[in-house]
Amino acid sequence: MEKKLKVANIGMKFGMCHVEGALSYEGAEIAAICDCDEENLRFAGERYNIPEEKRFTDYNDIVNNKDIDIVTVAVPDQLHKKISCDMLRAGKHVLCEKPLALTREDVKEIIEVSRESGCKFMVGQICRYTPAFEKAKEIIEAGTLGEVYFIESEYAHDYMKLVDNWRADPLRHGVIGGGCHAVDLIRWLVGDPEEVFAYGMHKLLPQVPYDDATIAIMKFGENVAGKVFVSTGCKRDYTMRTCIYGTKGTLICDNTSPTMTLFTTDSEGVVNEKPEIIEVEVNNHNAVKEFEVFANAVLNGKDVLTDAVEGAKTVEVCLSIVESSKTGKIVKPDYNF
């Protein structure tokens, strides 16, 4: 029997999904779980039958464990750079939650360290593994919509009961911390925006110092535009509703519905009377597939599509949106990393 990948999971609040991802992969086993909160650690350990000798409150115990191959990092965004770089320097492959980091300086350091380490590094841009969005990518690439001329996505998520110290950090603007999902999604579907312009509003979350609603308009190239709406205080259910408009059709989908709607046209370019309703699996945090993709890249020496540079580009667009909303000026993202 081939040796299994030994996996350590850091962060047992949100990161339990990564434990499940590793447990579902036949070629991996959990070697350690880690959380500075002993109650979170105990709860996860008991839930997944992980013995106490594999539970740690200090992530340096994982850094110093030479047997561990892969580490998943699901801690507050402010800690992504430090822990990820420490793991990479220790020779471990890293799957880090989104966003990659909160500043341009931090994303550049992660890129540099990942290159120097020779280890695989993956940013958890989970929308790329959401069934509806995977299907949207397939439909676009098949040419069903014709040429895309406009795309819009939103990150609508009420943080009223979620705001804590790390989410209230001014660096952790809602666009960067949550809106990065929608930004990364449209980057994946139509490419990198050349320019962004944004407006911000602050009416819903008085406990945070940053705008709780932002609308960003983007220019992608010749005759292609986009929009991202981020609201971390909206009074509705969570959604990432996404609309893609092409010269031959329109697609409407999201990450929480079992169907998506496809409008197509006839030979004369007139929209067909009845749209096609496409059934899809609802899985808005497909950590099982995410881990599978990463583990396969590690085992087979393949490139990781959402590597540190790809994660940095998404952060760069988010930072440009925040900058534009503050200055009232068009911002051109800099993708040179």
Secondary structure, DSSP 8 states (H G I E B T S, - for coil): ----EEEEEE-SSTTHHHHHHHHT-TTEEEEEEE-SSHHHHHHHHHHTT--GGGEES-THHHHT-TT--EEEE-S-GGGHHHHHHHHHHTT-EEEEESSS-SSHHHHHHHHHHHHHH---EEEE-GGGG-HHHHHHHHHHHTTTT-SEEEEEEEEE---TTT--TTTS-TTS-HHHHTTHHHHHHHHHHH---SEEEEEEE-SS-TTSSS-SEEEEEEEEETTEEEEEEEESS-SS--B--EEEEESSEEEEE-SS-SEEEEEEB-TTS-B-SS-EEEE----TT-HHHHHHHHHHHHHHT---TT-HHHHHHHHHHHHHHHHHHHH-S-B------
